Amino acid sequence: MQGSYDLVLVLLSVATAVVASFVALDMASRVAAAIGNARRALLWLGCGALAMGTGIWSMHFVGMLAFSLPVPLAYDAGTTLASWLVAVLSSALALHTVSRRHLGWQRLLVAGTLMGLGIAAMHYLGMEAMQMRPRIAYDPWLFGLSVLVAIAASSAALLICFRLRHETVLTGFRKKTASALVMGAAIAGMHYTGMAAANFAPGSVCGAGPAGIGGSWLGFIISGLVALFLVTTLLISVYGAMPPTIRSRLVFLVVAASLPVSLMAVVVMVYDYQRLREQQARALVVTARAIIATVDKDLAGVESGLRVLSTSRSLLDGNLPAFQLQAEDALGHLHVAALVLEDGHGSVLMDTRLPPGTHSTTPSHGPRPASSSFSQAAFLQTRFEKETAVTNAVPVAPGNAGKAPASDQWLRASLWPERLTQLLNNQHLARDWIVSIHDAEGSIVARSHEMRRFVGAKGAPRLLERLAQVDEDSVDAVTLEGIPVLSAFSRSPATGWAVSIGIPSNSLSTPLLSTVAWLIAGLVLMLTASLLLAWRIGGSIANAVQALTGPALALGSGAPIVVPPLGLTEADKVGHALRQAAHLLDTAKHEAHHDMLTGLANRTLFRQIVQQQLAQAHRNGGNVSILFVDLDGFKGINDAHGHAVGDALLQQAAQRLLLEVRGGDLVARLGGDEFAVALVQPGLRGTAKVAGKLVESLASPFLIEGLVLQISASIGGASYGPHATTGLASCEALLQQADNAMYRAKEAGKRRFVMAEPLRSR
C-alpha cells in the first residue's frame, strides 16, 4: 500500500526541526552558564529538555500527520505521549552532556549513541501509535540506516552544542542559525528515512480507532503551539542576553508581546483555512453526487427508450425501413445524435443518418458482448461520425418465430459529448471549476472546459488512483492542463461512472495568502511603529533618568539642587524627592554645624572656619583674633527664672554679639553661656575696640517676659599675627589662650576685656 505526503506539512515539520535545533543550541548555553548554581542549572536543564524534546517530537509528529494512506489514519494518544516522553528524556541527556566542562570523544560517542537511539525509539513509537493491522514491516537496510542517521545527527548536534555553549543568542546568532539548519535537516532526514523504511501491506487498516488523534489541521495546531512555546523560550534567552537598558527592555517588550500574538494569529488563520477547505471538499462531494445522479437519470432515460424501441413490431417483423422511420421519430424524444442497428459482427443494418434501406457489411467495431447495459457504454468512432461520440447499445428482443431478428442484433444510440457537457453547464457552477464525467474505465465522457480536447482521454492519474480505492472523496490532483486542483468526486453505484469537480488550488489559497500577506504587512507596520515608539519612549525615559543623575550627585555638596520638569510623573516625583533630600541634607548639615538655640555656629564649625582663616593668614601674612566671651550672672538668672527665660536671654545676647561685629567675622556659641568671636585682620587695636563694644553691649539691661535682667561679660582675647614665632597656630591653641585671658578678666573683677600675648608667624 502506497502512501502520500502533504507538502505543506512536510515543510512545516522541517521548519519545526530547525527552530527546535536553534532552541537546543541556546538551551545548551543556558545550562552551561548555570554551572556552579545547582538549583539554577537544574531549572534550565528541565526547561531546556522540555523545549528541545517537545520541538523534536513536534517535528516527528507533524511529519507523521503529513503522511496519508488510502485508509483513514489516527494515532493512539498513549503511545504518542510515550514517544514525546522519550524525546524529552533524550534531550535531557544531551543537555547534561554538553554542560560538562570537558567532552571527550568517548563521552561524545556514548552520549550521541544513546541520544540517537532515543530519537529513533521516539520515531518508531510514533509509527507504532498508528496500530496498523497487519503490523508495519520495515526494510532492514533502511531501518538500520535511519538509526545510524539518528546517531550521527545526535553526535553532530552534541558536538555543535558543546562548541557553541558559551555563545549567547545575540553574540552567536549566525553560527547558531547555520548550525540549526544543519541539525534540523539531519533530524528531518532521519525521520523521512525511517518513513521510507516502512512497508504497509495491501488492505492494511489503522487500529487507533476514533479515539485516536489525527488530521492535517491538528498538525498546524500542534506546530503553532510548539512554535509559540519555542519562541517564548527563545525570548526568555534573548531577554537575559540583552543589555539592561530602558530602551532595550521596551523594545523587547514590544517584540515579546507582538511575536506570540502574531504567530497564533497566523496559526488560527491557517487552521481556519484548513477547516473551510475540508468543508468545501465535503460540499463538493455532495455536489458531485447530485450531478452523477442527474447524469444517471438522463442516460437511464436514453437506455429505457432504446429498450422500448428494441421491442418495436417493425423491428421484430424485420421491416427495417418502417423501423427506421420510427427511429428517426424517436431521435427528438431521446435527444440523441443517431440510432444504429447492428448485427453481432458490427455490420450496420440501419442508420438514421443514412437513407432507408442502406446498410454496410463493414464492421464498425468488434463483436458485441452477449448482453449490454448502461454501464457498458463506450466511445466509438465510425466512418459515419466525424467526431467521437458516446454510444450505448441494448440487445434486440426476440420476436415471433420465423420473423424475429437474430438474437445477436443490437440497437445502439450515439450521444455527442456536448449533451453531457450542457448538462454540466446547467448546474451553474463557478466558471473556474473544472467538472468532468468519467466512464467506468476512467475515460472522460464530458467536460466543462476544453471538452473537444480531452473527451476520450483518461482522467488525471491522481484522481483515477483515488477513484480505484473509494467511491467518494476529495484529493489534491493536477488536471490534464496542468492546473493544481482540489478534486472532489462521486461514483455512481449503478453504472460505475463518476463526476469530478476540481476547484483550482489558487482560488482556495489565494484568499488565504492575500489575507496572510495583509496580516504580515499590517503586523510589520504595527511592529515597526511600535518599535519606533518604544525606542522614542525609552529614550525620553532614559533622558529623564540621566537628568536626575546630576542633582543626585550634587546631594550634600552644598550646591543648589535644580531639577527641571521632566514630563514624566514618576521622574518628577523622583526630582521632588531629590529636592526634599537636598533640603533635609542641608538642614542636617546646618544642624551639625550650628547651635540649635541661637542659630550661631557651633564649636565644630567655628574650629573649621578659624583653622582656614589661620592658614590663609599664615600664607598671606595676615592676622586673626579670637574673643572668648563668658556671661557673668547668667547662672543665677537661669536658676531663678527658669530655662525658658535663660534661653531667651542667650538668644538676645547672641543677637547683640552679631550686631557688634562685621559681616565677615564669625560668632559661635561654644556651650552654656560661653561664646567665641573670630575677627579677621582686626589688628590689636581693632580687637580691643570690638571687645570693648561687646562688653558695653552685653552690660545693657535685657527685657524678657516683663523682666528686666542685668548681666555682664568677661572677655579674653588671643591673636595670631605676622610676627609670631610658633609657626602656624591652631584654633584650639588660640581658644585656650583666649580662655585663659577670660579667666584673668574674671579675676580682675569681671565686665572687662583681657588680651593675651599674640602668637606670631615666623
N, C-alpha and C positions, 0 to 999 in steps of 0.2 A: 504494500500500500504506500503510495507516494504522498508526501506532504508538501505544503507550500508555506511561504513566509509573507508576512505583512511588512513591506519595505520600510514604512514609516516607523513601525515598532522596532524593527531591526536597527535602524539608525538611532532611534531613541535609546535603545539598550547600549549601543556603543558609546553614545554621549554620556550616559549614566556611568559607564565604566571609567571614562576619562575623569569625570568630576569626582567620582569616588576615589580614584587614584590620587588626584590632587589633594583631597582631604586627608588621605592616608599619609602623604608626604608631610603635610603640615602638622598632623597629629604626632608624627614621629618627632618633629622639632619640639612640640609642646612637652611630650613625655620626657625627652632628653633634657630640656631646660628645667624640669621639675625634680631632677635627681638631687637628693640631699634633703628633700622635704617629702617624707614618706606619704603623708596624707594627700598632699597635692599631686604627687606622682601617681598615686593610686586613682585619684579622681580623674586625672587626664587620661590614664590608661583605660579606665572604664568608658569614659565618654568617647575616646578615640576608637576603641574596639567596637562600640555600638555604632558610631558613624561609619567607620570603614567597612565593618561587616554588613551593615544594612545596605550600604551603597553597592558592594559587590553582589550581595544577594539580589538586590533590586535589578541589577543588570541581567542576572541569570533568569530571574522570574519574568521580566519583561521580554527577554529573548524567548522564553518558553511560550508566553502568550502570543508572540509574533508567529509561532508555528501553528499551522492548522492542518487537519486531516479531513478526508471526506466524511468523517463521522464527528458528531459533537464532542468537544473536549472540555474537561474540567479538571480541577486539581484538589486532591484531598487536603483539607485545611491542616490536620495534624502533622502529616508528613511534610507539608510545605513549611510549617513552623519549625519543625526539626531541622530542615535544611538551613533556615535562617540562623538558628542557634549554632550550628556547625560553622557558619560563616563568621559569626561574632567571635567564637572561641578561637578560630584560626587567626583572626585579626588581632586578638589579644596576644596570642603567641608572637605574631610578627612585631607588634609594637614593643613588647617586652624585650625581644631580641635586639632590636635596633637602638634601644635606650641604653644598652651596655656601653661601657667606655671603650671596650675593645671587641672587635668582631673578626675572629679568625676564620680561615676558610673551612675548617672542620665544623665550627659552630654554624657558619652560614649554610653549608650543605645540609646539615641535620635539620636546622630550622626551616630552610627552604623546602626540603622534602616533606616535613610534617605539614607545613602550610599548604603546599601543593596538593598533598593527599586530602587535606581538609576541604580545599576548594573543589577537588574532584568529587569528594563524597557529597558535598553540598549539591553539585550539579546532578549527580545520578540519583540522589534522594529526590530532587525536584522532578526528575524524569519518572521515578517510581510513584510520585504523587498522582500521576495520571491513572494508575492502576489498570493498565491495558490488559485485555483478555483476548487472545493469549498474550503472555508477557513479552516485553520488548526483547528482541535478540540483538546483540551488539557484535559488530565486526571486530574481531580480536585485535587486528592491527591498528585500526582507527581508535579503538578503545585505549590501547596502550599508548598510542601517540597523544591522545588527549590528556592522559595522566602525565606523560613526560612534558607536554607543553605547560601544564599546570605547575609542575615542579620547577621548570626552567623560568616561567614567568614569576613565580613566587620568589625564587632565589634572586633573580634580577631586581625585583621590587625591593627586597630586603636590602640588597647592596646599595641601590639608589637611595632608599630612605636613610640608611646609615650614613652615607657620604653627605647627604644634604640635611642632616638632622640639626645642624647649627645655623641653617639659613631660615630666616623668618619669611612669612608670606609676602613681605614687601621687598626685602633685600634679595631673595632668591626666586622672585616670581617667574622670570624667564626660564631658569633652569628647571624649576618645578613644573612649569607648564609643559615644556618639552618632554620631561620625564613622565608626566602624567599621560601624555599622548601615547608614548611607547608602552607604558604599563597597561593603559586602557585597551590598546589594540591587542596586547598579549592575552589579557583576560578574556576579551571577546573571542579571540582566536581559539582559546581552549574550549569555550562554550560551544561554538559552532563546529569545532572538530568533533566534540562529543555528540552533537546532534547528528552529524554526518555518519557517526558510527552506529546509530540506531536504525534497526530494520523492523518495520511494522508488518506483521503478517496480513495477507488479504482477509478482509472480513473482521478485522480487529475492532473491538468496541472499548470505550472508556468506562471503567468501573467506578470512577469517582462519584458518579450519580448527581442528582440535582442538588445535593448538599455541598458539592464542591464549588470552588471558585474559578471563575474564568471570564472570558470576554475581552475583546481588544480594548474596550473603553476602560476596563479595570487596569490594563497596562498603563494607560495615560494617567489615571488617577494615582496609581502607585508611584509611577515615575515623578509625577508632580509633587506628591507628598515627600518622597525621598529627596528629591531635589531641594525642596523647601528646607528639609532637615539638614542636608549637607550645606546649603548656602548659609543657614543660620550658624552652623558650626564654623564655617569659614569667616563669617562676620565677627564672631567672638574672637577668632585668632587675629583678624585684622585690627580689631579694637585694641588688643593687647600690644600689637606691634607699632601702632601709630604714635607719633609724638603727642604727649598730653597737653595740647594747646586747645584753647577755646574754639578756634576755627576748625581744627581737625575733628574735634568732638562733634561739633554741629554738622559738619559735612558727613561724618559717619552716621549721625542720627538720621539725616535725610536719606542716605543710601539704605541704611538698615530698615527704615520704615517703608521705603518705596519698593525695594527689590522683592521681598517676600510677597507683598501685595500684588505686584506686577506679575510675578511668577504664577501665583494662584489664579489671577485673572486669566492668564493665557491657558492654564490647565482647565479652568472651568469652561472657557470658550471651546477648547478642543474637545472636551467631554460633551459639551452641548452639541457641537458639530457631529460627533460620532453618534450621539443619540438620535439626532434628527436624520442622519444618514441611514441608520437602521430603520427608523420609522418610514422613511421614504422607500427603502427597499421592500419593506413589508407591504406598503401601499401599492408598489409596482407589481408585486406578485399577485395581489388581488386583482389589479387591472388586467394583467396578462391572463389570469384565469377567466375573467369575464370575456376577454377578446377571443380566446380559444373556444369558449362556449359558443360565441356568436359564429365563429368560423364553422364549428361542428354543425350548428343548426343550419347554416346556409348550404353547406355542401351535402348535408344529410338530405336536404330537400332535393338537390340535384340527383342524388342516388335514388331517392324514392321515386322521382319522376322517371328515371331510367328503368327502374323495375316495373313501373306501370306500363311504359312503352314496350318493354320486353314481352309483355303478355298480349300485345295487340293482335287482334284476329287476322289482320292483313299479313303481319309478320309470320304468324303461326301457319297461315294458309300458303305462305311462300309468295304472296303478291307484293313484291318489293317496290314497284312503282307507287302503289297505293300507300304502302308503309312509309315511303319517302315523303309523300305529301303530308302524312300525319306527323312525321318527324320534323319537317320544316315548320309546321304549325306550332309544334312544341318548343321550338328554339326560343321564341319570345317569352314563353311561360317559364322555361328553365333558365333563361339568361345565360346560355352557353354559346360558344362560337360555332360549334359544329357537332353533328351526331353522325357516327360512323358505325356501320355493321361490318363485322369481320368474321372470318371463319377461324378455326383453331390454328391455322398456319399463318395468320396475319394478313391474308388476302382481303382486300376491300370489296365487299359485296354491295355496299350502298354508302354514299357520302353526300350529305346535304349540300356540300359545296360544288358537287358535280351534277350534270343533267341526269334526270331519271334514266335508269337502265344502264348507266355507265358503271363499270366495275374494273378492278385491277387484280390481276393474279400475282402481282409482285408483293411479297410480304413487306409490310411497313415496320415490322418488329418481330421479335422471336415469338414462339408459341406462348399462348396464354396459359396460366395455371388452370387447374380443374375448377377452381372456384375463385370468386373475387369479391372484394368488399371495398368499402371506402378507404380502409387502411392500406390497400394495395395500389392506391393511385400513384401514378408515376409520371415522369417527364418524357414526352415523346416528341420527336420532330420528324414529320413525314414529308414526302415530296410535295404534298399539297399545302403544307404550313410553312410560312415564311419565317416564323419565329417560334421559340419554344413555348409549349402550352402544357397546362396541367390536364391530365386525362384521367378518367375513371371508367371502368368497364364492369358490366354485370352480365352474367350468362343469360341467354335467351331461354325462357321456359319452354318445355316440351309441349307440342300441340297435339292435334288429332292424328291418329295413326295414318300413315301414308301421306299426310300433308305437313306434318311437323318438320321444322328445320332440324338440321343436325344438332345434337346436344352440345357440340363444341362451338357454336356460334356465340359471338359476344357483341353487345351493344355498348359503344364507347362514346363518352361525351368529352369534348375538348373545351377547356376554360382558359381564357387568356389571364395571365397573372394580374393584369390591370383590374380584373374583377375583385380579386382579393385585396389588392392594394387600395382600391376605392373603399373597400370595407374597413381597412385600417384608417384611411383618411376620415371616414365618417365618425371615428372615435373622438375627433377634435383634441388630440393630444398636442403637447408643446411641439413647435416646429423643429426644434433641435433634437428631439427624441428620435432615436433610430429603432423602428419597430420592424420585426421580421417574423414571417411564418415559416416554420421548418416542417418538412415531412418526417416520417418515421425514421428515415435514414440520415437526417440532419441536413438535407439539401434545402436551400432557400426557395420557397414557393412564391412568396410575395415579400415586398419590402417597401418601406415608406420613403427611402432615399436611394437614388441611383438604382432603381428597380431593374432596368434593362441590362445594366452592367453585371449585376450579381445574381439574378434569378438563375437557378440551376446549379450555382456553386455551393460548396459546403460552407456551413457557418463557421464562426470564429472557433479556433481549436479549444481555447479555454472554456468556452461556453458548451461546446459539444462534449468535452470531457466531464463537465459537471452534470450535463443532461444525462449522460450514461449512468450516473450514480444515483441521482434523485429526480423526482418529478417536478418539484417546485423549490426554488431557492433564488438567491442572488449571488452574483460573483463579479469580481473585477476582471474585465476582459478587454481585449483590443479588437475593434471592428475590422472588417476586411479593408477599410480605407486607412487603417492605422490610427483610429481615434480611440484613446482610452475611455472606457465607459464603465458605469455600474450597471450591470445587466441583470434584470430580473426575468425569470421565465416560469412558464407553467405548461405542463404536458397534458394533453387530452387522454384520459384513461381509456376512451373508446377506440381512438384511431392511432395514438402514438404521435400525432402531430403536436407541435409546440409553438407557442408565441413567446418571443423575447422582446423586452423593452430595454433599450440602452440609453441611459442618461449620460451625456459627456461628463467625465470626471471634473473637467474645469468648471462646468456650470455648478457643480456641487462645492468644489474647493475655492472657486474664485470669491464668492461672498465671504468665506472664512478668511482667506488670505487677505482680502481687502480690509475686513474688519480688524484682523491681527495687525496689518500694516498701519491702519489708522490708530489702533491702540498703541502700537510701539511708537509711532510718531508722536502721539499725544503724551505717552509716558516719557519719551526722551525730552520733549519740550518742557513738560512739567518738571522732570528731574533736573534739567539744565537751569530752569528758572529757580527751582528750589535750592540748587547748589549755589547759584549766584547770590540768592537772597541769604542763604546760610553763611556764605563767605562774607557778605557785607555786614550782616548782623554780628557775626563772630568778630569781625574787625572793629565794629563800634564797641562791642563789649570789651575786647582786648584793649582798645584805646582808653576806655573808661577805667579799666583796672590799672593800666600803666599810668594814667593821670593821677591815680591815688598813691602811686609809689613815692613820688617826690614829697608830698605832705607827710606820708608815713615816715619817711627817712628823716624829715625835719623835726619830728617829735622830740622834745627835750632839748633841742639845740638853742632855744630862745628865739629863733626866727619866727615871724608870724606865719600861721598856717592858713593858706588861701586855697580853697577847693571850689572851682567854678562849677556851675550847673552842668551835669554830665548827660542829662536826657534819659537816664535810667533810674527808676525808682530805687532799686537795690543799691546802685552805685552812689546815688545821692544820700541814701541812708548811711552808707559807709563813710562818705565825706562828712556828714553831720557828726557821726561818731568820732571821726578823727579830730574835728574841731573841739568836740567835748573833751576828748582825751588830751588835746593840747592845753585846753583850759585847766583841766584837772592837774596836768603836769606842771603848768605854770603856777597854779595855786599851791601845789605841794612843794615846788621849788621855792616859792616865796615864803611859805611857812617854815621851810627848812632853814632859811637864811634871815628870817625876820622875827621880831618879838611879837607874839600874838596880841599882847595888851596894848602896846604903844604904836605898833607898826614900824618901829625903828629896826635897824639892822641888829642881828644878834651877834654873839661873840664870834661865831664861826665866820659869818660874812665879814665882820669887822677885821678879823685876823687876815682873811684872804685879800681884802682890798688894801689894807695898810701894808701888807707884805709887798704887793705890787707897787705901791707908791714909794716904798723904801728902795726897791730895786731900781725904779726909774730915777729917784733922787741920787742913788749911788752912781748911776751911769752918767747923769747929766749935771752932777754937782749941785743938786737942789737940797732943800731941807724939808723935813716933816716933823710936826709936833703932835703929841698926844696929851689930852687933858683927861685925867681920871676924876670924875665928879661923884661925890657921895653926899646924899641929902641928910642934913643934920635935923633931928627931931621927927623924922618920918615914922620911926617905930612906935613912938608914943601916940601919934595921931592914929596910926593904923590899929593899935590896940584899943584906943579909947573910942573911936568912932566906927570901927569895923572895916572889913576888907573892901566893901563897896566904895567907901569914902577914900580908902587908901589907894585903890586902883584909879579912881578919878583923879586923885592928886598926882599920881605918877603920869597919867596921860597928859595933864595940863603942864606938868614940869617938862615933859618931852617936847611939847609944842613950844615952850619958851626957849628950850635949847636950840630947836630948829630955827627959830626966829632970829637968834643972835649970831648965827654962823652964815658963811657964804654958801652959794648953791653947790660949789664943787667940794665942800667939806662934808665930812661924814659924822653922823651922830648915831650911837648904838647904845642899847641897854644891855649891860653885862649880866644883870641879875639882881633881884631885890630892889634896893634903892641906889644901885651903882650904875653910872652911865659913863661912856667914853666918847671923846670927840677927837677926830683926826683932822688936822689942819695941814693943808698943802701950801708950801712956800710962804709960811707966815712970818718967818724971822722971829727972833726972841722978843722983840718989842711987840710985834703983832700978836704973838702967842699970849703975852701978858695982858695986852689990851682986850683980847677976846675973853680970856679967863676972868678979867675984872667985870666985863659986861655980864657974863654968866652969873657971877656971884651976886651982882646987884639985881639981876632979873629974878633969880630964884629967891631972893630975900623979900620980894614984894609979896603981900598977902594973897592967898588963894581963896576964892569964893566957891564953895562946893556945897550944894544942897542946903543953902541958907547958912552955912557955917563959914566963918572967916578963919582961915587956918594960916599959921605962920611957920615957915621952916627956913633953913639956910643951907648953904652948900660949902663943903670943904673940897678944894680942887688942888690936885697935884699935877704938875706938868713935866714932860720929858721931851727932848728934842734931838733929832738926828740932823747934823749939818755937814757942810762940805769939808770941814777941818777935823772930822772925827778920826781917832787913832785906832779904832777897833775893826775897821773894815765894814762890810755890810751888816747892819744891825738887824735884829729880828723884832717882829711886832711884840712878842712875849717879853723881850728884854725891855723895850720901851714901856710897855704896860706895867711891868714890875717897878721900873724907876718912877713912873708917874704914881703908882700905888703907894710907894714909899714916901714920895713927896706929899701925897694927900694925907697920910698919917701924921706927917710933921705939921701940916696945916691944922689938923685937928688938935694936936698937942699945943699948938700956938694959940688956941682959943677959938677955932672954927671960923666959919664965914670969912674965909680968906683963900688966897692962892699962893702956893709954894712951887717954885721951879727947880727941878733937879739939874745937875750939871749936864750939858748937852753931849750927845755922842757924835763924834765927827768921823767922817770917812778919811782914809789915808790919802 
